[in-house]
Amino acid sequence: MTFYFSTRNIPALQGLPLAERARLLDQASKRLSVPEKTLLNVLKLLVIVPVFAFILQTATNWTSLLWAFVVFLLYPLVIKPIQYSLCAKYIAQPSSKENE
């Protein structure tokens, strides 16, 4: 599986404006299979749950709030490339007739 860190890198979305890329990506995410959706949701939970665990520890350790912020920043770096890669196969490739 190829990892795409931006929607601009997905071959079927190259050259499209951001709004169009977002729309096509949203449509593709609706076509994900149940195991793919489950995998994506479990990965999201694995990133989000530690944030809340760190927030709960702020009563005894204020530095845990910083760690929660760091883990929260990792969310788009971990989840988005996986989401883009899973959705890329559901985005229709432009036909060759349209390019001529």
Backbone torsions as a table, in degrees:
resi	resn	phi	psi	omega
1	MET	NA	131.6	176.9
2	THR	-86.0	133.6	178.2
3	PHE	-94.4	130.5	177.8
4	TYR	-111.0	120.5	-178.5
5	PHE	-90.4	-6.5	176.9
6	SER	-148.2	152.7	177.8
7	THR	-69.0	-21.0	177.4
8	ARG	-66.8	-22.7	-177.4
9	ASN	-84.7	-13.8	179.3
10	ILE	-73.9	122.6	-174.2
11	PRO	-54.0	-39.7	-177.8
12	ALA	-72.2	-15.0	-177.0
13	LEU	-108.2	-0.5	-178.1
14	GLN	-64.8	134.9	178.1
15	GLY	86.1	-2.2	179.2
16	LEU	-92.6	150.8	175.7
17	PRO	-67.8	161.2	-175.8
18	LEU	-57.6	-43.4	-178.4
19	ALA	-62.0	-40.5	179.3
20	GLU	-68.7	-40.9	177.6
21	ARG	-62.0	-42.0	179.9
22	ALA	-64.9	-40.2	179.8
23	ARG	-64.8	-46.3	179.8
24	LEU	-66.4	-36.5	177.9
25	LEU	-67.3	-38.2	176.9
26	ASP	-64.4	-42.5	177.6
27	GLN	-63.6	-40.3	179.7
28	ALA	-67.2	-36.6	-179.5
29	SER	-67.4	-26.6	176.7
30	LYS	-72.9	-19.8	-179.8
31	ARG	-94.7	3.2	178.2
32	LEU	-61.7	145.2	177.7
33	SER	-73.4	166.0	-178.3
34	VAL	-60.4	-45.3	178.2
35	PRO	-63.1	-34.6	178.4
36	GLU	-68.3	-42.4	177.6
37	LYS	-63.7	-40.6	179.5
38	THR	-64.0	-45.3	178.3
39	LEU	-59.1	-46.2	-179.6
40	LEU	-63.4	-42.3	179.5
41	ASN	-68.4	-37.0	177.2
42	VAL	-66.3	-41.1	177.9
43	LEU	-63.5	-38.6	176.8
44	LYS	-62.1	-42.6	178.5
45	LEU	-64.6	-37.5	179.2
46	LEU	-64.4	-23.5	177.3
47	VAL	-90.7	-38.7	-174.0
48	ILE	-78.2	-38.9	-176.4
49	VAL	-59.4	-43.8	177.5
50	PRO	-60.9	-29.8	177.2
51	VAL	-60.5	-47.2	179.5
52	PHE	-68.2	-34.1	176.8
53	ALA	-64.0	-41.2	177.4
54	PHE	-66.4	-38.8	179.7
55	ILE	-63.9	-38.5	178.8
56	LEU	-65.2	-26.2	-178.8
57	GLN	-83.8	-1.8	-176.8
58	THR	-66.8	-20.0	178.4
59	ALA	-65.3	-31.2	-179.4
60	THR	-106.4	-22.0	-173.9
61	ASN	-146.8	106.2	-177.2
62	TRP	-69.3	-22.1	179.7
63	THR	-70.1	-19.6	177.7
64	SER	-64.4	-24.8	176.2
65	LEU	-65.8	-37.9	175.7
66	LEU	-65.2	-41.7	178.4
67	TRP	-64.5	-36.8	177.4
68	ALA	-62.3	-40.2	178.6
69	PHE	-65.4	-41.1	179.1
70	VAL	-64.0	-44.8	179.5
71	VAL	-65.3	-38.0	178.2
72	PHE	-63.8	-35.1	177.2
73	LEU	-69.2	-25.1	178.6
74	LEU	-72.9	-18.6	-176.9
75	TYR	-51.5	-56.1	-179.1
76	PRO	-68.7	-26.8	-179.9
77	LEU	-72.7	-25.7	-178.4
78	VAL	-99.2	-47.0	-171.5
79	ILE	-79.3	-44.2	-174.8
80	LYS	-60.7	-46.1	177.8
81	PRO	-60.9	-36.1	178.1
82	ILE	-68.7	-42.1	178.3
83	GLN	-62.8	-46.3	179.4
84	TYR	-60.8	-40.4	-178.5
85	SER	-68.4	-39.0	178.2
86	LEU	-69.1	-37.1	-177.8
87	CYS	-79.0	-21.7	-174.2
88	ALA	-58.3	-35.6	-177.8
89	LYS	-74.5	-13.7	179.4
90	TYR	-98.0	0.7	178.0
91	ILE	-92.6	125.4	-177.2
92	ALA	-67.2	132.3	176.3
93	GLN	-73.4	141.6	177.1
94	PRO	-64.2	139.5	-179.3
95	SER	-73.4	155.4	-177.2
96	SER	-69.4	-24.9	179.5
97	LYS	-67.7	-32.5	-179.9
98	GLU	-70.0	-28.9	-178.4
99	ASN	-80.3	-14.5	-176.7
100	GLU	-87.1	NA	NA
